[in-house]
Amino acid sequence: MKITVTQKNLSEWSGQVLAIGLVEENIENQLKKLNGLCDLESLFNYLKSKDFSAKSGEMVKLEFLNSSPEKIILIGLGKSEELSINDLREGACLASRSSIGSTGKIGVLFPWQTFEFDIAAQAVAESIRLSIFKDLRFSSDPKPSKSPQELDLIGIPEDTTDFISNIDPICSGVELARKLVGAPPNDLTPSKLASTAKEVAKKFQLECKILERADCEKLGMGAYLAVDQGSDLEPKFIHLIYKPKTNIKRRIAVIGKGLTFDSGGYNLKVGASQIEMMKYDMGGSASIIGAARAIGEIAPIGTEIHFIVASCENMVNGSAVHPGDIVKASNGKTIEINNTDAEGRLTLADALVYACKLKPDSIVDLATLTGACVIALGEEIAGLWVNDDELAQELEQASSLCGEKLWRMPLQKSYKKGLKSMLADIKNTGPRAGGSITAALFLTEFIEKGISWAHIDIAGTCWTDKDRGIDPAGATGFGVRTLVNWACKIGI
């Protein structure tokens, strides 16, 4: 989508769809901008008949024949004193969904002056592009819907354009993540995930290492490889590296859980566990690779970034790991596997050890790790566990800027006693109560002292069964924008 800014008056602007965001106060005064495009008195009477008062989420669509614009969409944003960036995002989603069926150009005029122009404009532009995304790859008769291919941000100063260069890389990264998560497990295997990572690396000049089973065995990755034992497919340990051309002042690592399918192993997923949806158990890895794609194009200065995924399947056969088995991770820790469906933390354990050996300043992992996090925070907020207040603040700022909600959760050390094993150093699950906390505490066993670390549980946020504003039904690509903002220090 081509994105431009303009300060043209509405009477001078030409395009197919015009979307205007309105606050509740002085609606008629705000609508005077439409003078020359329609009869204002008739418009005021029509809006009264529709009881339109510009409350948040209200929308009226006006259509014209043989005219420019063909559609005018009036969107309620709520009270001016309560207006937030997220209200602009939601209003932009209404605009983009209502524009489907029209091609050409959409123009958007929102109350930008309430915020910093570039932050507001980027939020709206990302929302418009991402909210009309649709994955049609697996339809036998795909019929793409018509939608505008150009976006004018009306009323944005013409010297405020730096933000535009980031929009396409970030949105392309989110769309890649959505495609990866949305692909069925017979299509997206560990090998296919590794191939995608190689393609990203080649296109955006990233270094790429793919560790095979033998490589992982040499590194002692017993926890990761135990999960893969029951699968006929080979594991793939993916490591992409972005190195800036200038002096490196900061080194970070991001890790994504990469279970391309999770049956639960011998603790088989049954009942309400939705085994048929376990293709999205690689949502963390999708966000990591999507972020790599975006960062490779943006090319931030001063920061070396490592993207790490320990990818495999969790399946059941005669070789699969048993409940009760004891395995050894690559840092020498022994783990009693009391639940084979708590497999993601086993793969992350060896990935975290691998990342620590790179001596980064900070590590962030994303994982669809626990159902307990979904129960605690629902489907719109991801859980954040972190051992460093400064890193927590950076991630919260990065997520807030793009509308991906994080909520900091406690690393309650006393809960670690629930992971105590009679035989091994640690069990892979604790009591049912506080399950997302004990999962995070398990991961701390594989972080070297002195390294800042954060764990983001995206079990509830990586998928939605219904349209949710910027996220159409299906994979959301949650985490890509937060990681890119954090890694590139956008808004921090």
C-alpha positions as CSV (number, residue, x, y, z in Angstrom):
1,M,0.0,0.0,0.0
2,K,1.4,3.4,-1.0
3,I,1.2,5.8,1.9
4,T,1.5,9.6,1.6
5,V,0.7,12.6,3.7
6,T,-1.1,15.7,2.5
7,Q,-2.5,19.0,3.9
8,K,-5.0,19.5,1.1
9,N,-8.4,20.7,2.0
10,L,-11.1,18.1,1.6
11,S,-12.6,20.0,-1.3
12,E,-9.2,19.6,-3.1
13,W,-8.6,16.0,-2.3
14,S,-9.5,13.3,-4.8
15,G,-9.9,9.6,-4.1
16,Q,-12.4,6.8,-3.8
17,V,-13.0,6.6,0.0
18,L,-12.8,9.4,2.6
19,A,-12.9,8.5,6.3
20,I,-13.3,11.2,8.9
21,G,-12.9,10.6,12.7
22,L,-15.2,12.7,14.9
23,V,-15.2,13.3,18.6
24,E,-18.5,13.8,20.4
25,E,-18.3,17.5,21.0
26,N,-19.3,20.1,18.3
27,I,-20.0,17.5,15.6
28,E,-21.6,20.0,13.2
29,N,-18.6,22.3,13.5
30,Q,-16.2,19.4,12.7
31,L,-18.4,18.4,9.7
32,K,-18.0,21.9,8.1
33,K,-14.8,20.5,6.5
34,L,-17.2,18.6,4.2
35,N,-18.6,21.8,2.7
36,G,-18.6,21.4,-1.1
37,L,-18.6,17.6,-0.9
38,C,-22.2,17.3,0.3
39,D,-25.1,19.4,1.4
40,L,-24.4,20.0,5.1
41,E,-27.9,20.7,6.2
42,S,-29.1,17.4,4.7
43,L,-26.2,15.6,6.3
44,F,-26.9,17.0,9.8
45,N,-30.6,15.9,9.4
46,Y,-29.5,12.4,8.3
47,L,-27.1,12.0,11.2
48,K,-29.9,13.0,13.6
49,S,-32.2,10.4,12.1
50,K,-29.5,7.8,12.7
51,D,-28.9,9.0,16.3
52,F,-25.2,9.4,15.4
53,S,-23.4,11.3,18.2
54,A,-19.8,10.2,17.5
55,K,-19.7,7.8,20.4
56,S,-16.8,5.4,20.2
57,G,-17.4,2.7,17.6
58,E,-20.4,4.5,15.9
59,M,-20.1,4.7,12.1
60,V,-22.2,6.1,9.2
61,K,-21.3,5.4,5.6
62,L,-22.5,7.7,2.8
63,E,-22.3,6.5,-0.8
64,F,-22.4,8.6,-4.0
65,L,-22.7,7.8,-7.7
66,N,-20.3,9.2,-10.2
67,S,-18.5,11.3,-7.6
68,S,-15.2,11.6,-5.9
69,P,-15.1,10.4,-3.3
70,E,-17.5,7.5,-3.9
71,K,-17.8,6.9,-0.1
72,I,-17.6,9.1,2.9
73,I,-17.3,7.2,6.2
74,L,-18.0,9.1,9.4
75,I,-16.5,7.3,12.5
76,G,-17.2,8.1,16.1
77,L,-14.1,8.3,18.4
78,G,-15.8,9.2,21.7
79,K,-15.1,12.1,24.0
80,S,-12.2,14.3,23.2
81,E,-10.8,14.3,26.7
82,E,-10.7,10.5,26.7
83,L,-9.3,10.1,23.2
84,S,-6.4,7.7,23.0
85,I,-4.1,6.3,20.3
86,N,-6.0,3.1,20.5
87,D,-9.3,4.9,19.7
88,L,-7.6,6.0,16.5
89,R,-6.5,2.5,15.8
90,E,-10.0,1.1,16.2
91,G,-11.5,4.0,14.2
92,A,-9.0,3.2,11.4
93,C,-10.0,-0.4,11.4
94,L,-13.7,0.6,10.9
95,A,-12.6,2.8,8.0
96,S,-10.6,0.1,6.3
97,R,-13.2,-2.6,6.7
98,S,-15.9,-0.2,5.3
99,S,-13.6,0.6,2.3
100,I,-13.6,-3.0,1.2
101,G,-15.2,-3.2,-2.3
102,S,-13.5,0.0,-3.4
103,T,-10.2,0.3,-5.1
104,G,-7.9,3.2,-5.6
105,K,-7.2,5.6,-2.8
106,I,-8.5,6.0,0.8
107,G,-8.1,9.3,2.6
108,V,-8.2,9.5,6.4
109,L,-8.7,12.7,8.4
110,F,-8.5,12.1,12.2
111,P,-7.9,14.6,15.1
112,W,-4.1,14.1,14.8
113,Q,-3.3,17.3,16.7
114,T,-4.2,15.6,20.0
115,F,-1.1,13.5,19.7
116,E,2.4,13.5,18.2
117,F,1.7,13.5,14.5
118,D,4.0,10.7,13.5
119,I,2.9,8.3,16.3
120,A,-0.8,8.9,15.5
121,A,-0.3,8.6,11.8
122,Q,1.8,5.4,12.0
123,A,-0.8,3.8,14.3
124,V,-3.6,4.6,11.8
125,A,-1.6,3.5,8.8
126,E,-0.7,0.2,10.3
127,S,-4.2,-0.5,11.4
128,I,-5.6,0.2,7.9
129,R,-3.2,-2.1,6.2
130,L,-3.3,-4.9,8.7
131,S,-7.1,-5.0,9.3
132,I,-7.8,-5.9,5.7
133,F,-5.2,-8.7,5.5
134,K,-6.7,-12.0,4.4
135,D,-4.8,-15.3,3.8
136,L,-6.2,-17.0,0.8
137,R,-3.4,-19.5,0.0
138,F,-5.3,-22.6,0.8
139,S,-8.6,-21.9,-0.9
140,S,-9.2,-23.7,-4.2
141,D,-11.0,-20.7,-5.6
142,P,-9.6,-17.6,-4.0
143,K,-11.6,-14.5,-4.6
144,P,-9.6,-11.6,-3.2
145,S,-11.8,-8.7,-2.1
146,K,-11.3,-5.3,-3.6
147,S,-9.6,-2.8,-1.2
148,P,-7.8,0.6,-1.6
149,Q,-4.2,0.3,-2.6
150,E,-3.2,3.9,-1.7
151,L,-3.6,5.8,1.6
152,D,-3.5,9.5,2.1
153,L,-3.1,10.7,5.7
154,I,-4.9,14.1,5.4
155,G,-3.8,16.9,7.7
156,I,-0.4,15.5,8.6
157,P,2.4,18.0,8.0
158,E,4.3,17.3,4.9
159,D,7.6,17.4,6.7
160,T,6.4,14.6,9.0
161,T,7.2,11.6,6.8
162,D,10.0,9.7,8.5
163,F,7.6,7.2,10.0
164,I,6.4,6.0,6.6
165,S,9.6,4.1,5.8
166,N,8.9,1.7,8.8
167,I,5.3,0.9,8.0
168,D,5.8,-1.5,5.1
169,P,8.6,-3.5,6.8
170,I,6.6,-3.8,10.0
171,C,3.3,-4.7,8.4
172,S,5.1,-7.2,6.1
173,G,6.7,-8.8,9.1
174,V,3.3,-9.1,10.8
175,E,1.7,-10.6,7.6
176,L,4.5,-13.1,7.4
177,A,4.0,-14.2,11.0
178,R,0.2,-14.5,10.3
179,K,0.9,-16.7,7.3
180,L,3.2,-18.9,9.2
181,V,0.8,-19.4,12.1
182,G,-2.1,-19.9,9.8
183,A,-0.5,-22.6,7.7
184,P,-1.7,-26.2,8.5
185,P,0.9,-28.5,10.2
186,N,1.2,-30.7,7.1
187,D,2.4,-27.6,5.2
188,L,4.4,-25.8,7.9
189,T,6.9,-28.4,9.2
190,P,10.1,-27.6,11.0
191,S,11.9,-27.9,7.7
192,K,9.5,-25.5,6.0
193,L,10.0,-23.1,8.9
194,A,13.7,-23.3,8.5
195,S,13.4,-22.8,4.7
196,T,11.4,-19.6,5.4
197,A,14.0,-18.4,7.7
198,K,16.7,-19.0,5.0
199,E,14.6,-17.0,2.5
200,V,14.3,-14.1,4.9
201,A,18.0,-14.2,5.6
202,K,18.9,-14.3,1.9
203,K,16.6,-11.4,1.0
204,F,17.6,-9.1,3.8
205,Q,21.3,-10.0,4.2
206,L,21.1,-11.8,7.5
207,E,23.5,-14.5,8.6
208,C,21.7,-17.9,8.9
209,K,22.6,-21.0,10.8
210,I,20.4,-24.1,10.8
211,L,21.5,-26.7,13.4
212,E,20.6,-30.3,12.5
213,R,19.9,-33.1,15.0
214,A,23.6,-34.1,15.2
215,D,24.6,-30.5,15.9
216,C,22.1,-30.2,18.7
217,E,23.3,-33.6,20.1
218,K,26.9,-32.3,20.2
219,L,25.7,-29.2,22.2
220,G,23.9,-31.5,24.7
221,M,20.4,-30.2,23.9
222,G,18.7,-33.1,25.7
223,A,15.6,-31.2,26.7
224,Y,14.8,-30.0,23.2
225,L,15.6,-33.3,21.5
226,A,13.5,-35.2,24.0
227,V,10.4,-33.3,22.7
228,D,11.2,-34.3,19.1
229,Q,11.6,-38.0,19.9
230,G,8.1,-39.0,18.9
231,S,8.1,-37.2,15.5
232,D,9.0,-38.6,12.1
233,L,10.2,-35.1,11.1
234,E,13.7,-33.8,11.8
235,P,14.1,-31.0,14.3
236,K,15.6,-27.7,13.0
237,F,17.3,-25.2,15.3
238,I,17.2,-21.9,13.6
239,H,19.6,-19.0,14.2
240,L,19.4,-15.8,12.2
241,I,21.8,-12.8,12.9
242,Y,21.4,-9.2,12.0
243,K,24.6,-7.2,12.3
244,P,24.6,-3.4,11.7
245,K,27.3,-1.9,9.5
246,T,28.2,0.6,12.2
247,N,29.8,0.0,15.6
248,I,27.8,-2.5,17.7
249,K,26.8,-0.9,21.0
250,R,24.1,-3.4,22.0
251,R,23.6,-7.1,21.5
252,I,20.2,-8.7,22.0
253,A,18.6,-12.1,21.4
254,V,15.0,-13.0,20.8
255,I,13.7,-16.5,21.0
256,G,10.5,-18.0,19.7
257,K,8.8,-21.3,20.7
258,G,8.6,-23.3,17.5
259,L,6.3,-26.3,18.0
260,T,4.8,-26.7,14.5
261,F,2.4,-29.1,16.0
262,D,1.7,-30.1,19.6
263,S,-0.3,-33.3,20.2
264,G,0.6,-33.1,23.9
265,G,2.6,-36.3,23.6
266,Y,1.5,-39.1,25.9
267,N,-0.3,-36.5,28.0
268,L,-2.5,-36.3,24.9
269,K,-4.6,-33.1,24.4
270,V,-8.2,-34.1,24.8
271,G,-11.6,-32.5,25.3
272,A,-11.5,-28.7,25.4
273,S,-7.7,-28.6,24.7
274,Q,-8.4,-28.0,20.9
275,I,-5.8,-30.3,19.6
276,E,-6.8,-29.4,16.0
277,M,-5.6,-25.8,16.7
278,M,-2.2,-26.8,17.9
279,K,-0.6,-25.6,14.6
280,Y,-0.4,-22.2,16.3
281,D,2.0,-23.5,19.0
282,M,4.7,-22.0,16.9
283,G,3.3,-18.5,17.2
284,G,6.4,-17.3,19.1
285,S,8.7,-18.5,16.3
286,A,6.5,-16.9,13.7
287,S,6.7,-13.6,15.4
288,I,10.5,-13.9,15.7
289,I,10.9,-14.6,12.0
290,G,8.4,-11.9,11.1
291,A,10.4,-9.5,13.3
292,A,13.6,-10.6,11.5
293,R,12.1,-9.8,8.2
294,A,11.1,-6.3,9.3
295,I,14.4,-5.6,11.1
296,G,16.4,-6.8,8.1
297,E,14.7,-4.2,5.9
298,I,14.7,-1.4,8.5
299,A,18.4,-2.0,9.2
300,P,18.7,-0.3,12.6
301,I,22.1,1.0,13.6
302,G,24.2,0.0,16.7
303,T,22.3,-3.2,17.7
304,E,23.2,-6.8,16.9
305,I,20.2,-9.0,17.0
306,H,20.0,-12.8,17.2
307,F,16.8,-14.6,16.3
308,I,16.6,-18.1,17.7
309,V,14.0,-20.9,17.2
310,A,14.2,-24.5,18.4
311,S,11.7,-26.0,16.1
312,C,10.2,-29.5,16.2
313,E,6.9,-31.4,16.6
314,N,5.5,-33.0,19.8
315,M,4.1,-36.3,18.6
316,V,3.4,-39.8,19.9
317,N,5.0,-43.1,18.8
318,G,7.1,-45.9,20.3
319,S,10.1,-43.6,20.7
320,A,8.3,-40.6,22.2
321,V,9.3,-39.3,25.6
322,H,7.5,-40.9,28.5
323,P,5.9,-39.1,31.5
324,G,8.5,-39.6,34.2
325,D,11.5,-39.6,32.0
326,I,14.5,-37.6,33.1
327,V,16.5,-35.6,30.5
328,K,19.5,-33.3,30.7
329,A,19.5,-29.8,29.2
330,S,22.6,-28.3,27.6
331,N,23.6,-26.4,30.8
332,G,23.7,-29.7,32.7
333,K,20.4,-29.3,34.5
334,T,18.4,-32.5,34.8
335,I,14.6,-32.3,34.3
336,E,12.0,-34.8,35.3
337,I,9.2,-34.7,32.7
338,N,6.1,-35.1,34.7
339,N,3.9,-33.8,31.8
340,T,4.8,-34.3,28.1
341,D,2.3,-31.5,27.2
342,A,4.6,-29.0,28.9
343,E,7.0,-29.4,26.1
344,G,7.5,-25.8,25.0
345,R,9.5,-24.9,28.1
346,L,11.8,-27.9,27.3
347,T,12.7,-26.5,23.9
348,L,13.0,-23.0,25.3
349,A,15.4,-24.3,28.0
350,D,18.1,-25.3,25.5
351,A,17.4,-22.3,23.3
352,L,17.9,-20.0,26.3
353,V,21.2,-21.7,27.2
354,Y,22.3,-21.3,23.5
355,A,21.4,-17.6,23.6
356,C,23.2,-17.0,26.9
357,K,26.4,-18.3,25.4
358,L,26.2,-15.5,22.9
359,K,26.7,-13.1,25.8
360,P,23.8,-10.7,24.9
361,D,22.8,-7.7,26.9
362,S,19.2,-8.9,26.9
363,I,17.1,-11.9,25.9
364,V,13.4,-11.9,25.2
365,D,11.4,-15.1,24.5
366,L,7.9,-15.3,23.0
367,A,5.9,-18.5,23.5
368,T,2.4,-19.8,23.4
369,L,3.3,-21.4,26.7
370,T,0.4,-21.8,29.1
371,G,-3.3,-22.1,29.1
372,A,-3.1,-20.6,32.6
373,C,-2.0,-17.2,31.1
374,V,-5.1,-17.3,28.9
375,I,-7.3,-17.8,32.0
376,A,-5.5,-15.0,33.8
377,L,-5.4,-12.3,31.1
378,G,-7.8,-13.4,28.3
379,E,-7.2,-13.1,24.6
380,E,-6.1,-9.5,24.2
381,I,-3.3,-9.2,26.8
382,A,0.0,-11.1,26.9
383,G,1.8,-11.9,30.1
384,L,5.2,-10.4,30.8
385,W,7.7,-11.9,33.2
386,V,11.0,-10.1,33.5
387,N,14.1,-10.1,35.8
388,D,15.1,-6.5,35.1
389,D,12.9,-3.4,35.7
390,E,14.6,-1.4,32.9
391,L,13.9,-4.1,30.3
392,A,10.4,-4.3,31.6
393,Q,9.9,-0.6,31.0
394,E,11.4,-0.7,27.5
395,L,9.1,-3.6,26.5
396,E,6.0,-1.9,28.0
397,Q,6.8,1.3,26.0
398,A,7.5,-0.6,22.8
399,S,4.2,-2.6,23.1
400,S,2.2,0.5,24.1
401,L,3.3,2.3,21.0
402,C,1.9,-0.3,18.7
403,G,-1.2,-1.4,20.7
404,E,0.0,-4.8,21.7
405,K,-0.9,-5.1,25.3
406,L,1.4,-6.6,27.9
407,W,0.8,-7.0,31.6
408,R,3.7,-7.6,34.0
409,M,3.3,-10.7,36.1
410,P,5.2,-11.7,39.2
411,L,8.2,-14.0,39.4
412,Q,7.2,-15.3,42.8
413,K,10.3,-17.2,43.9
414,S,8.5,-19.1,46.6
415,Y,6.4,-20.8,43.9
416,K,9.5,-22.5,42.6
417,K,9.2,-25.1,45.3
418,G,6.3,-26.5,43.3
419,L,8.9,-27.5,40.6
420,K,11.0,-29.6,43.1
421,S,11.7,-33.1,41.9
422,M,12.6,-36.1,44.1
423,L,15.0,-37.4,41.5
424,A,16.1,-34.6,39.1
425,D,17.1,-31.0,39.6
426,I,13.7,-29.8,38.6
427,K,10.3,-30.9,37.2
428,N,8.9,-29.4,34.1
429,T,5.5,-28.5,35.7
430,G,4.3,-27.5,39.1
431,P,0.9,-27.4,40.8
432,R,-2.1,-26.2,38.8
433,A,-2.4,-22.9,40.7
434,G,-0.1,-20.2,39.3
435,G,0.8,-22.4,36.3
436,S,2.0,-19.5,34.1
437,I,4.2,-18.3,37.0
438,T,5.8,-21.6,37.6
439,A,6.4,-22.0,33.8
440,A,8.3,-18.7,33.8
441,L,10.2,-19.7,37.0
442,F,11.2,-22.9,35.2
443,L,12.8,-20.8,32.4
444,T,14.8,-18.8,34.9
445,E,16.8,-22.0,35.5
446,F,18.4,-21.6,32.1
447,I,19.3,-17.9,32.2
448,E,22.9,-17.0,33.2
449,K,23.3,-14.6,36.0
450,G,23.7,-11.0,34.9
451,I,21.7,-11.3,31.7
452,S,18.5,-9.3,31.5
453,W,15.7,-11.6,30.4
454,A,12.0,-11.3,29.7
455,H,9.4,-14.0,28.9
456,I,6.2,-13.1,27.0
457,D,3.4,-15.6,27.1
458,I,1.3,-15.1,23.9
459,A,-1.0,-18.2,24.3
460,G,-4.1,-16.0,24.3
461,T,-3.0,-13.3,21.9
462,C,-1.5,-15.2,18.9
463,W,-4.9,-16.3,17.5
464,T,-8.4,-14.9,17.4
465,D,-11.6,-16.7,16.4
466,K,-13.4,-13.4,15.4
467,D,-12.4,-10.1,13.9
468,R,-10.8,-8.1,16.6
469,G,-10.1,-4.6,15.3
470,I,-6.6,-4.6,13.7
471,D,-6.6,-8.4,13.8
472,P,-8.9,-10.3,11.3
473,A,-10.1,-13.7,12.5
474,G,-7.1,-16.1,12.6
475,A,-3.5,-15.6,13.3
476,T,-2.6,-12.1,14.7
477,G,1.1,-11.9,14.3
478,F,1.2,-10.6,17.9
479,G,4.7,-9.6,19.1
480,V,6.2,-8.6,15.8
481,R,5.6,-4.9,16.3
482,T,6.6,-4.9,19.9
483,L,9.9,-6.7,19.1
484,V,10.7,-4.4,16.2
485,N,9.9,-1.3,18.3
486,W,12.1,-2.6,21.1
487,A,15.0,-3.8,18.9
488,C,15.0,-0.7,16.8
489,K,14.3,1.6,19.8
490,I,11.3,3.0,18.1
491,G,9.4,5.2,20.6
492,I,11.8,4.3,23.4
